[in-house]
């Protein structure tokens, strides 16, 4: 019987699978073609019979007589390491080869949770490997609406026609997420782009209109800082007397261009406190997304190289000087903020100190 002009779905599997899945897919508005697993028939013969019946054809819009492509759907039941499973994979591969517009779903509880099996399925042309009904429902609903809005665009990867901008924006990652990125001229803006999938996602559709954030659409400004909690053998902590009458603070500051985080920590402690230190570990790694930039800060734990080295006392732009302060006295000082008291107490009470090896720290100085 000729296949209708609405989206068609082939269901391939055992009788039990065909009954359940066919009913479900038909309820979503598809013309269902059930095919029982048959290891005695070659896949190319079955696909040839389907094509003679009109499956996989390009149709004509009733509104403007413009050709458009109705995406087809194939759902194959897969039982790994069985003859039926091998037959299902071969059938899926032949269908994809014969009709690139087909969205191929491999339905398998074992394959969905097996990384090697998933790779094998995608290598054979699968677009989706799942055992999740809501996920399948989301996909079949989207495919049923494909190419029916009178669009004039075609997919550069598979040639699907009649797509609107938003349909192309949704179609490309869904159908071609496993394809290598291609360099091409964008069908929407005419720009020559080196990575079409990235360009399409960020510059068109909802992100292009500002309706949702674009991923990596522009360079993100990153500001990095190093803060040092330095403790002497007698338990006292090194605090810096900040300029402009701000009170005491921990030594530290911004990382300079081409400077590593560790180098910045050593430099800032020397400049602000006048003490040479050895970094012993990491107390915390912070990453904060702000409006227009990202702030990263590493809080180091350190010991002085020379316990007898006197802290800085000459006032300058960096600080008024520095002092070794007991935990009890810190609570009585005027501080620029609460962090010196919090971090010094954390260290004094045996808080975790993580190895410096956590940080793959590289810089030219």
N, C-alpha and C positions, 0 to 999 in steps of 0.2 A: 504494500500500500504506500502511495507517495507520502513523504513526510511533510507535515504542515509547516507554514511559514513562521510559526512561533518557535522559540528556542527549543531544541530537542536535546534529550539526554539519553545516552546509552548507559544501561546498567548491566554490568557483566559480573556474573558470579553464580553461586549455587542457588537452588530453588528457594531456600529459606531467605537468603539475602535478597534475591530478586523480588520476592513478595513484599518484604518490609520496606526496602529502599524505593521500589517503584511507586508504591503508594505515597510515600513521603514526598518524593520529587514531583509527582503528578499534582500534588496539592499545592505546589509552588508555581503552577502554571506551565509546566513543561510538557511537551509531547515526549512520552517515555518509550524507549525501544529496549525491551529486556532481551538479553542474550545470555543463555545458560553456558557456563563453562564447558567447553568441549575440547579435550586434548587431542581428539582425532582429526580435527579440522585445522588447517593452517590459518594464521591470523590474516594474511594478505587476501585470502579467498573471502573471508568474512567481511573485511573492510571493502573489498570490491563490490560485493553485493549491496552493502550500505550505500556506497556512492551511486550505484545505478538507481537506487530508490530516491535520490535527491538529497541525501544527507551531506551537510558540509557545503551547501551551495550559497552563493551571494544572492540576496533577494532585492526587490525593488520597493521603495517607499511608496505607499498609496497616496501620500500627500503631494510629493513633488516628482514622483517617478525617478528619484535618484537612487542608485544602487546602494545598499548598505549590507553589512555583514552581520548575520545573526550568529553569535558565538554558540558553539556546541559544547556540550558537557559530557564527559565520560567518567563514570564512577566504577572502578574495578575493585572487586573484593580480592584481597591478597592474603593467602596463607603461606607463610614462608616455608621453604624447604619441602615443597610438595609439587607434584606434577601440575596440579591445578594452579598453584601459585606461579610457576614458570610460565604457564600458558597465559595467565593474566598479564604478566609483565610484557610478554611478547606482543600480546594484543594491544596493550597501551602504547608500546613503541610504534607499532604499525599505524595505529590511529593518528598519533602525533605526526608521524612522517607524512601521512597522506593528507592530513588536515591541520596545518599549524594553528588555526584559529581555535582548535579544541582545547578546552581547559580540562586537564587530566587529573582526576582525584584518585589516589590509591587509598582504599579504605582497609586499614589493618591495625589492630591493636599492638601487635608485636613490632611491625615496621615503624610505627609512629614513635616508639620508644627506643628504637635501635639506631644509633648514629650510622653504622655501616649500611644498614638496610635503607635508611633515608637517602644517603648519598647514591646508592645504586638505583633507587627509584627515580631520583631527579636526573641522573645520568641517562636514563632511558626515556626521558621526556615528561616526567610527572611535574605538575605545577603545585601539587599539594599532597601531603601524606598526613592522614589524620584518622582519629577514631572518635572525634568530638562532634556531636550532633549540632550544637549551637554554632560552631565554627563553619560547618558545612552549610547550615541554613543561611548564614551571613553571605557566603560566597555565591550560592545558587541564586539568592535574591538579587545580588549585584549583577551577575551575568545575565539574568533574565531581562534587566533593564538596559543592557548595553546596546548602543547604536539605534535607539528608538526615539531620540529627541531631535532628529533633523540636523545633526551636526555635519560639518563639511570636512572634517579632519580624518587622516588615515594614520595608522600606527606605522612608524618607520621600521619596526622589527618584524611584524607579522602581516602587515598590509590590511589589517581590519579597517573597514571604512565606516563613514557616517557617524563619527564620534564628535561630541562637543569637547570644549577645552577640559571641563571637569571630568568627563568620561575618559578622555585620554589620560588625564592626570591619575585617575584611579586604575585604569586598565594596565598601564605600562608596568608598574611594580607588581601588580597581581599576576599578570601573565608572563612577565619577563624578568622576575626578580633573580633568577638563576643565570641570566645571560651576562656575558662580559659587558662592561660599559663601552659604549661606542662613540666615536667622534662623527658628528654629522651636522647638518644644518637643521636647526629647530623649525618644525612645521608651524609653530605658533608665532615666533618673533623674527625668524629668518636669520638669527645669529648662528655663526659657526661655533660649535661647542665641542670640547674634548671629552666630556662625560655627560651624555644626554640624560641619563636617568637622574643624576644629581641636579642638572640644570632644570629639568622639567619639574622636579619635586619642589625646588626652592624658588624658582622664578615665575611659575605659572600656577593655575588652580588657586585654592584657598590661600596658600602662603604668598603667592604673587599679588593677591588683592589685599594682603594684610589681615586676612581673617583668621590666620593661625600662624604661629612662629615658623620661620624658615630655619631649617637645620643647617648650621655652618654657612649661612647665607653671607655673612660678612666676618671679617677677622675679629676675634675677641681680644680685647686688651687685657693682659694679665699683669697684675702687680704682685710681686713676691716680696715677702718680708721674713727676716730671721730674728728671733727673740731668744735670749740666753738666760737661763737660770743657773748661776754659778755659785757653788757651795764650797766653802773652805773646810779643812779638816776639823776645825772646832765647831762646825755647824752653822757658822754665820754665812749670810748671803750677800752677794755683790749688788748694790743698788746705785743707780745713777741719779744725781740731782739735776733735773731737767732745766733747760734755759727758760726764760720768760716766767719764772716763779710758778712753774707748774707742779712742783713737788717731786717726789722720787718715783723712779720707774726702773724696769729691768733694762739692761743694755740690749740694743738691737736696732734694726732699721731696715730700709729698703735695700733690695739686692740691685747692684749696679749692672749695666749691660756687660755681657760676656763673663759675669762673675757667678761662681757656684754659690749655692745656699750656705754651704759650710764655710767657704771663704768669707762670705758676707757676715756670718755670725762672728768669726774671729776678728775681722776688721772693725765691725761696729763696737765690739767689746773693748778693743784696744783704743779706738777713737773716743768713745764716750766715758769709759771707766779707767783707761790707762793700764789695764791688766791684760797680760797674755794668758790665754786659757787653752785647755785641751778639751775638745768636745768628747763627751762620754756616751751620749745616747740621745734619743728623741723622746720627748714627753707627749707631743701631740702634733698632728698634721691637720691644718685647717684649710678648707676650700669654701669660699663664700661667693655666691653669685650676687652681684649688685646691678644696679641700673646702668648699663653701658659698659661694664667691665667685670672682671673676676679678680678676687683677692685671695692669694694663697699665703699662708704663714706657717713656718715650722718653728716649734718651740723646742730648743735644745737644752740638754743638761750638760754642764761643764764643771771642770775643776781648774784651779789656777795652776799654771806651770811652776810658778815660784811662790810659795806661801808668804815669803817675806817681801814680795814686790808691793810697793806702796801704790794705792789707787791714785788716780789723777786728781790734781788740786788746782791746776791753772784753768780759769774759766775761759771758754771760747764758744763759738757757735754751736758746737756739739753738746756741751754740757757745762755746768758750773763745777763739776767734780763728781767723785764717787766715794762710797764708804762700804765697809763690811758691817752688816747689821744682823743682830740676833732676831730670831722669829718673834720673841716677845716685843722687842722694840719696833718691829715693822708695824705692829698693830697700833703704835702710838704716833707714827709718822704721818705727815700729810703726803698722800700719794696722788699721782695723776689719775689713777683708777684702781680698781680692786685687784687686778691680776697679780701684782707682786705678792700680796698677802696670800692669795689663793694658791699660786704655784709654789711658793716657798713652804707653805704648810703641807701641800701635797707631797713634796719631796721629803720633808722632815718626818712625815708619817708613813714613809715607805711606799709611796705610790709607784706604779709600774714605770720603768724606764726601758724603752725599746731600743734595740741595737741600731747603730748608724747604718748598717747594711740594708735596712729597709729603704733607704734613700739612695737611688742611683744618681748621684749628684755629679754633674759635669759642668765645667766652665773653663774658660781660657785663663782664668786667674783665681 
